[in-house]
Amino acid sequence: MEDVSNIQADPRRHIVLACFCFHSFIQCFCFMDFSTDADLSNEALGESAAVLNGLLYYGGFAATLPAMWISMYLLLQGHDWLAGFFMSVLIVVGAWLRLLAVVNESYVLALISTVSLGAAGGVIFTSFTFVPARWFPESERPFATALAVQSNYAGWAVGCLNPTMLGQKHVSDLKSFLLWLAIVTSFALPFHLIANTRGPKVAMEAPSEGGGLSFFATLRLLAGRPQYLIHSACYAVLGAVGYAVTGVVDSCFSAALPEVLNNTTDGMVEDGFSNEQTMGINVIFVVSGVLSGLVVGRVVPDRPGPQALAVRCLFVLAAASLLGVQLLLLHADKMSKGTLYALVMMMMCLAGSGTLGFIGVGLRVAVGYSHPAEEIYAGSIIEFFLLGIASALGLLTYVVPPNATFWFFAIPACIAAVVICSPCVRFYPQSDPPASLHDTLLSCSTTHEVSSSPSAKRTSG
């Protein structure tokens, strides 16, 4: 069988990755249209219930989850051009439906547009590991994966700036903004048609004994890999926290800060952060995560030691900073708003670096444990549970007291950090098969087995 490591990589791979990153960026950017300024969205769509606004964000994940399975099937059957075409069409349709929703003051159209964008996300999330595996040689995959993942977060970060792009922030300004966005988004379709005229001349994924496994056979294979399951659970939990946390900053601190007297109504009102301050917190959170992910993806070698150090440090950073935000919530009434805002900005910057920055290298670790199965399974399963947990956490924030909301983020992050730093969690090279469940449990309870070599713990088959 031909050794793909000695074959020159397809020169079109960078164009294909750029095309994918554009789609990933613009999809998440469009996704934020109605999530950054609740008051303006309420006025434009004629709906003011908080839970309805939440559906325009978290409801998109409900469309993403089933779409991921459809996309995975298409990609594994060799129909990646068709999957990408559907992705482009869904993004363009979603952008134009966003505009029509505001023109017609239709919440239903806005929700349909969210479903369209969410379904496009199904292709995007399953392609984070698929595109690098199909087009890039193994030495280039870590950074290619980081770029694929962080392009989505970059769209999220820039999307948080939407209010600053609207001028006076009237509904008419929102209409103009959405019109230009729909026009720019429409270039996604020709970009896909130009960049993906063919598949790679030589598929970079090396042939393996697991390449012919069926979907359910692969799931059974992965279910018997306790190290893969542990890593996947930790990555899904912390990644979900990163997705859900930005939507609750405003309500949390509005409830925690002391109320002030409204001279107009002579009543007491909440004195939380302004829309601009909340936007700044969300932007710094996502931007720090994007930069952290790109740096980690670039400088951390695809080897167990550096990967273990990077992942564990980022998990601890995320857990500690989220706990810090919760402590600030508990003592918000004892400090000035300016001091509180500066401390929150610092903590959210650190939290973003941890909760978003680890995902690229985390996916590469999970891919190592999925061998010899297709790489797409390792990444897609993590992203599937990540989005499901993020949806649950996001919707839970509407039924718990705002000043206790961050406990829902800090506690899972701390548990994930403790688990990922425990001695029973290993970081093996991709070529090494993981230990059995019996050996994994023994390694957690016995110092001798913690220090012994991986080869001593492998089962015979």
URRA-V771982 format. One record per residue. PHI is phi as a letter, one per 40 degrees, with the letter a starting at -180 (NA if undefined). PSI is psi as a letter, one per 20 degrees, with the letter a starting at -180 (* if undefined). D_LAST is the distance of its C-alpha to the last C-alpha in whole Angstrom. Layout:
phi = (PHI,PHI)
psi = (PSI,PSI)
d_last = (D_LAST,D_LAST)
This chain:
phi = (NA,c,c,c,c,c,b,c,c,c,c,c,c,c,c,c,c,c,c,c,c,c,c,c,c,c,c,c,c,c,c,c,d,b,b,c,b,c,c,c,c,c,c,c,b,g,b,b,c,c,c,c,c,c,c,c,b,c,c,c,c,c,c,c,c,c,c,c,c,c,c,d,c,c,c,c,c,g,c,c,c,c,c,c,c,c,d,c,c,c,c,c,c,c,c,c,c,d,c,c,c,c,d,c,f,b,c,c,c,c,c,c,c,c,c,c,c,c,c,c,c,c,c,c,c,c,c,d,b,c,c,c,c,c,b,b,c,d,c,c,c,d,c,c,c,c,c,c,c,c,c,c,c,c,c,c,c,c,c,c,c,d,d,c,c,b,g,c,g,c,c,c,c,c,c,c,c,c,c,c,c,c,c,c,c,c,c,c,c,c,c,c,c,c,c,b,c,a,c,c,d,b,c,c,c,c,c,a,c,c,c,c,c,c,d,c,c,c,c,c,c,c,c,c,b,d,c,c,c,c,d,c,c,c,c,c,c,c,c,c,d,c,c,c,c,c,c,b,d,c,c,c,c,c,c,c,c,c,c,b,c,c,c,c,b,f,b,c,b,c,b,c,c,c,d,c,c,c,c,c,c,c,c,c,c,c,c,c,c,c,c,c,c,c,c,c,c,c,c,c,c,c,b,d,d,c,c,c,c,c,c,c,c,c,c,c,d,c,c,c,c,c,c,c,c,c,c,c,c,c,b,c,c,b,b,c,c,c,c,c,c,c,c,c,d,c,c,c,c,c,c,c,d,c,c,b,c,c,c,d,c,c,c,c,c,c,c,c,c,c,d,c,c,c,c,c,c,d,c,c,c,c,c,c,c,d,c,c,c,c,c,c,c,c,c,c,c,c,b,b,d,d,c,b,c,c,c,c,c,c,c,d,c,c,c,c,c,c,c,c,c,c,c,c,c,b,b,c,c,d,c,c,c,c,c,c,c,c,c,c,c,c,c,c,b,b,c,c,c,c,c,c,c,d,c,c,b,c,c,c,i)
psi = (q,p,o,i,h,j,p,p,q,p,i,i,h,h,g,g,g,g,g,g,h,g,g,g,g,h,g,h,g,h,h,j,g,j,i,h,n,h,g,g,g,g,h,h,i,k,p,i,p,h,h,h,h,h,h,i,f,h,h,h,h,h,h,g,g,h,h,h,h,g,g,g,g,g,g,h,j,j,l,h,g,g,g,h,g,g,g,g,g,h,g,g,g,g,g,h,h,g,g,h,g,g,h,j,l,o,h,g,h,g,h,h,h,g,g,g,h,g,h,h,h,h,g,g,h,i,i,g,h,g,g,h,h,h,h,q,r,h,h,i,h,g,h,g,g,g,g,g,g,i,h,g,h,g,h,g,g,h,h,i,j,g,h,i,j,j,d,i,l,r,h,h,h,h,g,g,g,h,g,h,g,h,g,g,h,i,i,h,g,h,g,g,h,g,h,l,i,r,r,q,h,o,p,i,o,q,q,r,i,i,h,j,q,r,g,h,h,g,g,h,g,h,h,j,n,h,h,g,g,g,g,g,g,g,h,g,g,h,h,h,g,h,h,h,h,h,i,i,g,g,h,g,h,h,h,h,q,q,q,r,p,o,h,g,i,k,r,p,q,q,m,a,q,r,h,h,g,g,g,h,g,g,g,h,g,g,g,h,g,g,g,g,g,g,g,g,h,g,h,o,q,l,q,g,g,h,g,g,g,g,g,g,g,h,g,g,g,g,g,g,h,h,h,g,g,h,h,h,g,h,k,h,i,j,r,q,h,g,g,g,g,g,h,g,g,g,h,h,g,g,g,g,h,g,h,h,h,i,g,g,h,g,h,h,g,h,h,h,i,i,p,j,r,q,h,h,g,g,g,h,g,g,h,g,h,g,h,g,h,g,g,g,g,g,h,h,i,i,j,q,p,h,i,j,g,i,h,i,g,g,g,h,g,g,g,h,g,g,g,h,i,q,i,i,p,q,n,q,q,h,i,p,q,r,r,r,g,g,h,g,h,h,h,h,i,p,h,g,h,h,i,r,q,h,h,i,i,q,r,j,*)
d_last = (24,26,25,27,27,30,32,34,34,36,39,39,36,39,41,38,37,41,41,38,39,43,42,39,42,45,43,43,46,48,46,48,51,52,50,52,55,55,59,60,57,59,62,60,59,61,58,58,56,53,50,51,51,48,47,48,45,42,43,41,38,38,39,36,33,33,34,31,29,32,31,28,28,31,29,26,28,30,33,33,37,38,36,38,41,40,40,43,45,44,45,48,49,48,50,53,53,53,56,58,57,59,62,62,61,58,55,54,53,52,49,48,48,46,44,44,43,40,39,39,37,34,34,34,32,29,30,30,27,27,30,29,26,28,31,30,29,26,29,31,29,29,33,33,31,33,36,34,34,37,39,39,40,43,44,44,46,48,49,50,53,54,57,58,58,61,64,66,63,65,63,65,63,60,61,62,58,56,58,58,54,54,55,53,50,51,50,46,47,48,46,43,45,46,43,40,42,39,35,34,35,31,29,27,24,22,20,16,14,14,18,18,16,19,20,19,15,15,17,14,11,14,15,11,12,15,16,17,18,20,21,22,24,26,27,28,30,32,32,34,36,37,38,40,42,45,46,47,49,53,53,51,54,57,56,56,59,62,64,68,71,71,75,75,74,75,71,68,66,62,62,59,58,59,57,58,56,53,53,53,50,48,48,48,44,43,44,43,40,40,41,39,36,37,38,34,33,35,35,31,29,26,24,23,26,28,26,26,30,31,29,30,33,34,33,35,38,37,37,40,42,42,43,46,47,47,49,51,52,52,55,56,60,60,60,62,61,61,59,56,56,55,53,51,51,49,46,45,45,43,41,41,39,36,36,36,35,31,30,30,28,26,25,24,21,20,19,17,15,15,14,13,15,19,21,23,21,20,24,26,24,25,29,29,28,30,33,33,33,36,38,38,39,42,43,43,45,48,48,48,51,51,51,48,46,44,42,40,39,39,37,34,34,35,32,30,31,30,27,26,28,26,24,21,21,19,20,17,18,17,15,13,10,11,10,9,13,13,13,15,18,18,19,22,23,23,25,23,20,21,23,20,18,15,13,14,12,8,6,4,0)
